[in-house]
Amino acid sequence: MRLCGKANFLTTFVAMEENEMPAKEPCWFEAWFDSPFYHLLYKNRNEEEAQFFIDNLVKKLDLKKGAKILDLACGKGRHAIHLNSLGCDVTGIDLSEESINIAKKAENTTLAFFVHDMRELYWSNYYDCILNLFTSFGYFDDENDNLKTLQSVYDSLKPGGAFVIDFFNAAKVERELIAAEIVTADDTEFHISRQIKDGYIIKDIEVRTGEKVQHFMEKVQLLQPEHFRKWFAATGFEIINVWGDYSLNEFNSETSNRLIITVRK
């Protein structure tokens, strides 16, 4: 079901004639994450960095072999796949069918991927640990959707289970924002512009392939530590650690690149 966008008058009229709900335009993340251009733009993500981060988390959280892990908004599964290689029983979920189709190529008896909306409960009281990594949060226009997501995380964890969210350091991003750049990948040019508006970082992405031009958008909330503290308190989580990088050093609002928070049910 599409959850945002407005249908035009004609669509509404036809739907009413057919006694059906009008079709809605996809949210930016539904359109962009399922686009082949998304995978092209970000094709060179650092696999070694992702594995380094996961190795550190496994040690810090003392995750044993056989631990049941949920990778929330898993993308193509790079974190989940490495977790599984360390002996964990991993489920990855993502709203993007395209990403899940790619991730499924790595499935085995202890690694599975499914299309699922992270706002909805996946499996009650089942997981030892849930991960939400690489800024896979803050996409929604309604704050209640953030709370709904965190509540579904809480309900999915076993008592004592841990949740790790990896977000950018909003204060540093705001100070160092790159207003515009051009990225070339294969025969495609990405003309990217960024602005901060109404509490969001909005990235306009113009995709040029030959004479064809298409437009996409990324829109992520500038979430500060206090936002997360408020939401975690509201859902019943206890904050355990706040780190600022993938080496799991202490968070510093001035210098840290990441905001990584670990909480426990």
C-alpha positions as a Markdown table, in Angstrom:
| # | Residue | x | y | z |
|---|---|---|---|---|
| 1 | Met | 0.0 | 0.0 | 0.0 |
| 2 | Arg | 1.3 | 3.4 | -0.9 |
| 3 | Leu | 1.5 | 5.7 | 2.1 |
| 4 | Cys | 2.1 | 9.2 | 0.7 |
| 5 | Gly | 1.5 | 11.4 | -2.2 |
| 6 | Lys | -1.7 | 12.9 | -3.7 |
| 7 | Ala | -3.8 | 11.5 | -6.5 |
| 8 | Asn | -4.8 | 13.9 | -9.2 |
| 9 | Phe | -8.5 | 14.7 | -9.9 |
| 10 | Leu | -8.8 | 12.4 | -12.8 |
| 11 | Thr | -7.4 | 9.4 | -10.9 |
| 12 | Thr | -9.8 | 10.2 | -8.0 |
| 13 | Phe | -12.8 | 10.5 | -10.3 |
| 14 | Val | -12.0 | 7.2 | -12.1 |
| 15 | Ala | -11.5 | 5.4 | -8.8 |
| 16 | Met | -14.7 | 6.7 | -7.4 |
| 17 | Glu | -16.5 | 5.5 | -10.5 |
| 18 | Glu | -15.0 | 2.1 | -10.0 |
| 19 | Asn | -15.8 | 2.2 | -6.2 |
| 20 | Glu | -12.1 | 1.8 | -5.4 |
| 21 | Met | -9.5 | 3.8 | -3.4 |
| 22 | Pro | -7.4 | 6.1 | -5.6 |
| 23 | Ala | -3.9 | 5.1 | -6.4 |
| 24 | Lys | -1.2 | 7.2 | -4.7 |
| 25 | Glu | 2.2 | 8.3 | -5.9 |
| 26 | Pro | 5.0 | 6.5 | -4.2 |
| 27 | Cys | 6.9 | 8.1 | -1.3 |
| 28 | Trp | 10.4 | 9.3 | -2.3 |
| 29 | Phe | 12.1 | 6.3 | -0.7 |
| 30 | Glu | 9.8 | 3.9 | -2.5 |
| 31 | Ala | 10.6 | 5.4 | -5.9 |
| 32 | Trp | 14.3 | 6.1 | -5.3 |
| 33 | Phe | 15.4 | 2.9 | -3.5 |
| 34 | Asp | 13.7 | 0.7 | -6.1 |
| 35 | Ser | 15.4 | 2.6 | -9.0 |
| 36 | Pro | 18.4 | 1.1 | -10.8 |
| 37 | Phe | 20.0 | 4.5 | -10.5 |
| 38 | Tyr | 20.1 | 4.3 | -6.7 |
| 39 | His | 22.1 | 1.1 | -6.9 |
| 40 | Leu | 24.3 | 2.7 | -9.6 |
| 41 | Leu | 25.1 | 5.8 | -7.6 |
| 42 | Tyr | 26.0 | 3.9 | -4.5 |
| 43 | Lys | 27.6 | 0.9 | -6.1 |
| 44 | Asn | 31.0 | 1.5 | -4.5 |
| 45 | Arg | 30.0 | 1.5 | -0.8 |
| 46 | Asn | 32.8 | 0.4 | 1.4 |
| 47 | Glu | 32.4 | -3.3 | 2.2 |
| 48 | Glu | 35.5 | -3.4 | 4.4 |
| 49 | Glu | 34.1 | -0.6 | 6.5 |
| 50 | Ala | 30.8 | -2.3 | 6.9 |
| 51 | Gln | 32.5 | -5.6 | 8.0 |
| 52 | Phe | 34.8 | -3.7 | 10.4 |
| 53 | Phe | 31.7 | -2.1 | 12.0 |
| 54 | Ile | 29.9 | -5.4 | 12.3 |
| 55 | Asp | 33.0 | -7.1 | 13.8 |
| 56 | Asn | 33.2 | -4.4 | 16.4 |
| 57 | Leu | 29.4 | -4.6 | 17.3 |
| 58 | Val | 29.6 | -8.4 | 17.6 |
| 59 | Lys | 32.4 | -8.1 | 20.1 |
| 60 | Lys | 31.0 | -5.2 | 22.0 |
| 61 | Leu | 27.5 | -6.7 | 22.3 |
| 62 | Asp | 28.9 | -10.2 | 22.9 |
| 63 | Leu | 26.7 | -11.7 | 20.2 |
| 64 | Lys | 27.1 | -15.5 | 20.2 |
| 65 | Lys | 26.9 | -17.9 | 17.3 |
| 66 | Gly | 23.2 | -18.7 | 16.7 |
| 67 | Ala | 22.0 | -15.3 | 18.0 |
| 68 | Lys | 18.9 | -14.2 | 16.2 |
| 69 | Ile | 19.4 | -10.8 | 14.5 |
| 70 | Leu | 17.1 | -8.6 | 12.5 |
| 71 | Asp | 18.7 | -6.2 | 10.0 |
| 72 | Leu | 16.0 | -3.5 | 9.7 |
| 73 | Ala | 16.1 | -1.7 | 6.3 |
| 74 | Cys | 18.8 | -4.0 | 5.2 |
| 75 | Gly | 19.2 | -2.8 | 1.6 |
| 76 | Lys | 21.1 | -5.4 | -0.4 |
| 77 | Gly | 22.2 | -7.1 | 2.7 |
| 78 | Arg | 25.9 | -6.3 | 3.1 |
| 79 | His | 25.7 | -6.1 | 6.9 |
| 80 | Ala | 23.4 | -9.1 | 7.3 |
| 81 | Ile | 25.5 | -11.3 | 5.0 |
| 82 | His | 28.7 | -10.6 | 7.1 |
| 83 | Leu | 26.8 | -11.1 | 10.4 |
| 84 | Asn | 25.7 | -14.5 | 9.0 |
| 85 | Ser | 29.2 | -15.4 | 8.1 |
| 86 | Leu | 30.1 | -14.9 | 11.8 |
| 87 | Gly | 27.5 | -17.5 | 12.8 |
| 88 | Cys | 24.4 | -15.4 | 13.5 |
| 89 | Asp | 20.9 | -16.4 | 12.4 |
| 90 | Val | 20.0 | -13.3 | 10.4 |
| 91 | Thr | 16.8 | -11.9 | 8.9 |
| 92 | Gly | 16.9 | -8.9 | 6.7 |
| 93 | Ile | 13.9 | -6.8 | 5.8 |
| 94 | Asp | 13.6 | -3.8 | 3.5 |
| 95 | Leu | 10.8 | -2.0 | 1.7 |
| 96 | Ser | 12.7 | -2.1 | -1.6 |
| 97 | Glu | 11.8 | -5.2 | -3.6 |
| 98 | Glu | 14.8 | -4.5 | -5.9 |
| 99 | Ser | 17.2 | -4.6 | -3.0 |
| 100 | Ile | 15.6 | -7.7 | -1.5 |
| 101 | Asn | 15.8 | -9.5 | -4.8 |
| 102 | Ile | 19.6 | -8.9 | -4.9 |
| 103 | Ala | 20.0 | -9.8 | -1.2 |
| 104 | Lys | 18.1 | -13.1 | -1.7 |
| 105 | Lys | 20.9 | -14.5 | -3.9 |
| 106 | Ala | 22.9 | -14.9 | -0.6 |
| 107 | Glu | 20.2 | -16.7 | 1.3 |
| 108 | Asn | 20.9 | -19.9 | 3.2 |
| 109 | Thr | 19.3 | -21.9 | 6.1 |
| 110 | Thr | 20.3 | -19.1 | 8.6 |
| 111 | Leu | 20.0 | -16.1 | 6.3 |
| 112 | Ala | 16.7 | -14.9 | 4.8 |
| 113 | Phe | 15.5 | -11.6 | 3.3 |
| 114 | Phe | 11.9 | -10.3 | 3.0 |
| 115 | Val | 10.1 | -7.2 | 1.7 |
| 116 | His | 8.6 | -5.6 | 4.8 |
| 117 | Asp | 7.8 | -2.1 | 6.1 |
| 118 | Met | 9.8 | -1.4 | 9.2 |
| 119 | Arg | 6.9 | 0.5 | 10.8 |
| 120 | Glu | 5.0 | -2.8 | 11.1 |
| 121 | Leu | 5.8 | -5.6 | 13.6 |
| 122 | Tyr | 7.7 | -8.4 | 12.0 |
| 123 | Trp | 8.0 | -11.1 | 14.7 |
| 124 | Ser | 7.1 | -10.6 | 18.4 |
| 125 | Asn | 9.6 | -11.2 | 21.2 |
| 126 | Tyr | 11.9 | -13.2 | 18.9 |
| 127 | Tyr | 15.2 | -11.4 | 18.2 |
| 128 | Asp | 18.3 | -11.1 | 20.4 |
| 129 | Cys | 19.4 | -8.0 | 18.6 |
| 130 | Ile | 18.0 | -5.6 | 15.9 |
| 131 | Leu | 20.2 | -3.3 | 13.8 |
| 132 | Asn | 19.2 | -0.2 | 11.8 |
| 133 | Leu | 22.4 | 0.9 | 10.1 |
| 134 | Phe | 23.8 | 3.5 | 7.7 |
| 135 | Thr | 21.2 | 6.2 | 8.2 |
| 136 | Ser | 18.1 | 4.0 | 7.4 |
| 137 | Phe | 15.8 | 6.1 | 9.6 |
| 138 | Gly | 14.2 | 9.6 | 9.6 |
| 139 | Tyr | 12.5 | 9.2 | 6.2 |
| 140 | Phe | 9.0 | 9.9 | 7.3 |
| 141 | Asp | 7.0 | 13.1 | 7.3 |
| 142 | Asp | 5.0 | 12.1 | 10.4 |
| 143 | Glu | 6.8 | 11.8 | 13.7 |
| 144 | Asn | 4.4 | 9.1 | 14.7 |
| 145 | Asp | 5.9 | 6.9 | 12.1 |
| 146 | Asn | 9.3 | 7.1 | 13.8 |
| 147 | Leu | 7.6 | 6.1 | 17.1 |
| 148 | Lys | 5.7 | 3.3 | 15.4 |
| 149 | Thr | 9.0 | 2.0 | 14.0 |
| 150 | Leu | 10.7 | 2.0 | 17.4 |
| 151 | Gln | 7.7 | 0.4 | 19.0 |
| 152 | Ser | 7.8 | -2.4 | 16.5 |
| 153 | Val | 11.5 | -2.8 | 17.2 |
| 154 | Tyr | 10.8 | -3.0 | 21.0 |
| 155 | Asp | 8.0 | -5.5 | 20.5 |
| 156 | Ser | 10.2 | -7.7 | 18.2 |
| 157 | Leu | 13.0 | -8.0 | 20.7 |
| 158 | Lys | 13.3 | -10.6 | 23.4 |
| 159 | Pro | 13.4 | -9.2 | 27.0 |
| 160 | Gly | 16.9 | -7.9 | 27.4 |
| 161 | Gly | 17.5 | -7.7 | 23.7 |
| 162 | Ala | 19.6 | -4.9 | 22.2 |
| 163 | Phe | 18.8 | -2.4 | 19.4 |
| 164 | Val | 21.5 | -0.5 | 17.6 |
| 165 | Ile | 20.7 | 2.5 | 15.4 |
| 166 | Asp | 23.5 | 4.1 | 13.2 |
| 167 | Phe | 22.6 | 7.6 | 12.1 |
| 168 | Phe | 24.7 | 10.6 | 10.8 |
| 169 | Asn | 25.9 | 13.3 | 13.3 |
| 170 | Ala | 23.4 | 16.0 | 12.3 |
| 171 | Ala | 25.3 | 18.8 | 13.8 |
| 172 | Lys | 28.4 | 18.0 | 11.8 |
| 173 | Val | 26.5 | 17.3 | 8.6 |
| 174 | Glu | 24.7 | 20.7 | 8.9 |
| 175 | Arg | 28.1 | 22.5 | 9.4 |
| 176 | Glu | 29.8 | 20.8 | 6.5 |
| 177 | Leu | 27.0 | 20.4 | 4.0 |
| 178 | Ile | 28.1 | 20.2 | 0.4 |
| 179 | Ala | 25.6 | 22.2 | -1.6 |
| 180 | Ala | 26.2 | 20.7 | -5.0 |
| 181 | Glu | 28.3 | 18.1 | -6.8 |
| 182 | Ile | 28.3 | 16.0 | -10.0 |
| 183 | Val | 29.0 | 12.3 | -9.8 |
| 184 | Thr | 29.6 | 10.1 | -12.8 |
| 185 | Ala | 28.9 | 6.4 | -12.8 |
| 186 | Asp | 29.3 | 4.4 | -16.0 |
| 187 | Asp | 27.5 | 6.5 | -18.7 |
| 188 | Thr | 25.3 | 8.3 | -16.2 |
| 189 | Glu | 25.7 | 11.7 | -14.6 |
| 190 | Phe | 24.2 | 12.5 | -11.2 |
| 191 | His | 23.7 | 16.2 | -10.6 |
| 192 | Ile | 23.2 | 16.4 | -6.9 |
| 193 | Ser | 22.1 | 19.5 | -4.9 |
| 194 | Arg | 21.5 | 19.7 | -1.1 |
| 195 | Gln | 19.6 | 22.0 | 1.1 |
| 196 | Ile | 18.4 | 22.1 | 4.7 |
| 197 | Lys | 14.7 | 23.0 | 5.0 |
| 198 | Asp | 12.1 | 22.5 | 7.7 |
| 199 | Gly | 14.4 | 20.2 | 9.7 |
| 200 | Tyr | 15.3 | 17.9 | 6.8 |
| 201 | Ile | 18.3 | 17.5 | 4.6 |
| 202 | Ile | 16.8 | 17.4 | 1.1 |
| 203 | Lys | 18.9 | 16.0 | -1.7 |
| 204 | Asp | 17.7 | 16.7 | -5.3 |
| 205 | Ile | 19.1 | 14.1 | -7.7 |
| 206 | Glu | 19.0 | 14.9 | -11.4 |
| 207 | Val | 20.0 | 11.8 | -13.4 |
| 208 | Arg | 21.3 | 12.4 | -16.9 |
| 209 | Thr | 21.7 | 9.5 | -19.3 |
| 210 | Gly | 22.3 | 10.7 | -22.8 |
| 211 | Glu | 19.5 | 13.1 | -23.5 |
| 212 | Lys | 17.2 | 11.6 | -21.0 |
| 213 | Val | 16.8 | 13.4 | -17.6 |
| 214 | Gln | 15.1 | 12.0 | -14.6 |
| 215 | His | 14.6 | 13.5 | -11.1 |
| 216 | Phe | 14.7 | 11.7 | -7.7 |
| 217 | Met | 14.9 | 13.0 | -4.1 |
| 218 | Glu | 16.3 | 12.0 | -0.7 |
| 219 | Lys | 14.8 | 13.6 | 2.3 |
| 220 | Val | 16.1 | 12.7 | 5.8 |
| 221 | Gln | 15.4 | 14.4 | 9.1 |
| 222 | Leu | 18.2 | 16.2 | 10.9 |
| 223 | Leu | 17.7 | 14.1 | 14.1 |
| 224 | Gln | 19.7 | 15.1 | 17.1 |
| 225 | Pro | 20.5 | 12.9 | 20.1 |
| 226 | Glu | 17.6 | 14.5 | 22.1 |
| 227 | His | 15.1 | 13.3 | 19.5 |
| 228 | Phe | 16.3 | 9.7 | 20.0 |
| 229 | Arg | 16.4 | 10.0 | 23.8 |
| 230 | Lys | 12.7 | 11.2 | 23.8 |
| 231 | Trp | 11.5 | 8.4 | 21.5 |
| 232 | Phe | 13.5 | 5.7 | 23.3 |
| 233 | Ala | 12.0 | 6.8 | 26.6 |
| 234 | Ala | 8.5 | 6.8 | 25.1 |
| 235 | Thr | 8.9 | 3.2 | 23.9 |
| 236 | Gly | 10.5 | 1.9 | 27.1 |
| 237 | Phe | 14.1 | 1.4 | 25.9 |
| 238 | Glu | 17.2 | 2.0 | 28.2 |
| 239 | Ile | 20.1 | 3.7 | 26.5 |
| 240 | Ile | 23.4 | 1.7 | 27.0 |
| 241 | Asn | 26.0 | 3.3 | 24.7 |
| 242 | Val | 26.4 | 6.3 | 22.4 |
| 243 | Trp | 29.2 | 6.0 | 20.0 |
| 244 | Gly | 30.5 | 8.4 | 17.3 |
| 245 | Asp | 32.2 | 6.1 | 14.7 |
| 246 | Tyr | 32.6 | 2.6 | 13.5 |
| 247 | Ser | 35.5 | 2.0 | 15.9 |
| 248 | Leu | 32.9 | 2.6 | 18.6 |
| 249 | Asn | 34.6 | 5.6 | 20.2 |
| 250 | Glu | 32.6 | 7.9 | 22.4 |
| 251 | Phe | 30.3 | 10.3 | 20.6 |
| 252 | Asn | 31.4 | 13.9 | 20.2 |
| 253 | Ser | 28.9 | 16.4 | 18.6 |
| 254 | Glu | 31.7 | 18.5 | 17.2 |
| 255 | Thr | 33.9 | 15.8 | 15.6 |
| 256 | Ser | 32.0 | 12.5 | 15.3 |
| 257 | Asn | 30.9 | 11.4 | 11.8 |
| 258 | Arg | 28.2 | 9.1 | 13.2 |
| 259 | Leu | 25.6 | 8.9 | 16.0 |
| 260 | Ile | 25.4 | 5.3 | 17.0 |
| 261 | Ile | 23.1 | 4.5 | 19.9 |
| 262 | Thr | 22.6 | 1.1 | 21.6 |
| 263 | Val | 19.5 | 0.6 | 23.7 |
| 264 | Arg | 18.2 | -2.4 | 25.6 |
| 265 | Lys | 14.6 | -3.7 | 26.1 |
